[in-house]
Amino acid sequence: MSALNINKSNFQDEVMNSDRPVLLDFWAPWCGPCQMQGPVVDEAAQELAGKLKVGKLNVDEEGSLAQKYNVMSIPTLILFQNGEVAKKEMGFHSLEEIKAMIP
C-alpha cells in the first residue's frame, strides 16, 4: 500500500475523521529533499499499514491546507491523532525516525 494522495476534497474524511493516526507528508514536486522523502514515506505506508494511514499533500496544489498548519518549509511531516496535530517534524526523516514518531 502506498501513501494516499490527500487534497482539500478528501482531507476531512481521510485525516480529520480517521479512526487511526495519520502521518501526512507536506511536499512539492520541485523540492529535492521532498523527492528523497517520498519513497521513505511510501515505505512507511507499507510497513505501518493497519497501524496508521500515511498520506502526501502537495503544497503547490493545496496551499491553503499548508498555510492552515503553518507549513513553512518542506518536507514537513505532521502526525494527526483524532483530528489534532500530535507531532510536527520538518526536513528529511529516515524510516526509523518516522517510526519513532508513531505512538
Summary of the structure (lengths in Angstrom):
residues: 103
radius of gyration: 12.0
end to end distance: 20.5
largest distance: 32.5
contacts: 313
relative contact order: 0.25
helix: 34%
strand: 26%
